[in-house]
Amino acid sequence: MEGNEWLFCPVCNSKTRIQIRKDTELKNFPLFCPKCKKETLINVEQQRILVVK
């Protein structure tokens, strides 16, 4: 599939198990990182990740 990208953890910058397409929009998504074992709330628009504090 073209246009898919892996989401990277905003804490440790490693690859997570989630892929997004160009038209994917997420709001208040709990992204879990299997490497650092942390969960972060994120928003995704046009393949840009914004961390929710």
N, C-alpha and C positions, 0 to 999 in steps of 0.2 A: 504494500500500500504506500502510495506516495504522500508526502506531506506529514507523516507521523513523526513525532519527536518524543524522546523520553523526558520525563520530568526529573530534574535533579534536586536533591535536598538543599534547601537554602542554608542549613547549618554546617554540614560537612562536605557539601558539593559532590556527593556520590549519586549514582544512578538509582532511582527508585523503580518500583514495579509498574508504574503508571505511564501510559503513552497518551499523548494528546494529538488531535488533528488541528489543522489551521483554523477551522471554524468552531473549535471547542471553547466554551465559556464556563468557568467554574466560579462560584461565589461561596466563601466560607467553607472551603473544602479541607477536611482534615488529612493532610499528607503525612503518611508514616514512612520513616526511613528505616529499612532493615539493618543498615550498618551502624548508625549511631543510636538507634532505638528511641528516637524522639518524634513527636507528632507536632506538626506546625500547621496553623490555619493559613490558607493561601487563597488568592483570587487569581484567575487566569483569564486574560483577554488577548486575543490575537497572538497566542503563543508567548505572551509576556507574563512572568510570574511576579505577583505582588504579595508580600507577607503582611498578614493582618495581625496587628498588635493588640 
